[in-house]
Amino acid sequence: MIANLATFLTFQLLGEVIARGAGLPVPGPVLGLALLLGVCIAWPKAGARLLPTAQGVLAHLSLLFVPAGVGVVAHLGTLGSAAPALLAALVGSTVLALAAGALTFVALARLTGGRADD
C-alpha cells in the first residue's frame, strides 16, 4: 500500500514538474493523473496492482473535506459579509447548470430522433 501511495504521489509530482516546467495551463495533478491513466492502459497489471489502494483512498475521500470545513468555520466572519454574493452565485450557477443540462438533453434527443417528452 505504501508503494502504491508513493506511485500516486510520484505521478502527481511528475505532472506538477511537467506543467510548471512547460508553462502549461493544466494543473499538475490533472496531468499526473492523465499520465497514470496512460500507464494503466498500457500495462493493465499496473492498474490491477494500484486498484486496492485507489479504492481505499476513494472510500475515505470524505476525510479530505475536513480541512476545507475547518477553513470555512475559521473564516465564517468573512463569509458572512459576502453571504449575499455567495448565495447569488450558488443559486445562479445551479439554475444555469440545470438549464444547460436540460437544453443539452433536448438537443440530443432531437438529434438522435427521440422525443423530448418521452
C-alpha positions, 0 to 999 in steps of 0.5 A, spaced: 500 500 500 505 504 501 508 503 494 502 504 491 501 511 495 508 513 493 506 511 485 500 516 486 504 521 489 510 520 484 505 521 478 502 527 481 509 530 482 511 528 475 505 532 472 506 538 477 514 538 474 511 537 467 506 543 467 510 548 471 516 546 467 512 547 460 508 553 462 502 549 461 495 551 463 493 544 466 494 543 473 499 538 475 495 533 478 490 533 472 496 531 468 499 526 473 493 523 473 492 523 465 499 520 465 497 514 470 491 513 466 496 512 460 500 507 464 494 503 466 492 502 459 498 500 457 500 495 462 493 493 465 497 489 471 499 496 473 492 498 474 490 491 477 496 492 482 494 500 484 486 498 484 486 496 492 489 502 494 485 507 489 479 504 492 481 505 499 483 512 498 476 513 494 472 510 500 475 515 505 475 521 500 470 524 505 476 525 510 479 530 505 473 535 506 475 536 513 480 541 512 476 545 507 470 545 513 475 547 518 477 553 513 470 555 512 468 555 520 475 559 521 473 564 516 465 564 517 466 572 519 468 573 512 463 569 509 458 572 512 459 579 509 459 576 502 453 571 504 449 575 499 454 574 493 455 567 495 448 565 495 447 569 488 452 565 485 450 558 488 443 559 486 445 562 479 450 557 477 445 551 479 439 554 475 444 555 469 447 548 470 440 545 470 438 549 464 444 547 460 443 540 462 436 540 460 437 544 453 443 539 452 438 533 453 433 536 448 438 537 443 440 530 443 434 527 443 432 531 437 438 529 434 438 522 435 430 522 433 427 521 440 422 525 443 423 530 448 417 528 452 418 521 452 
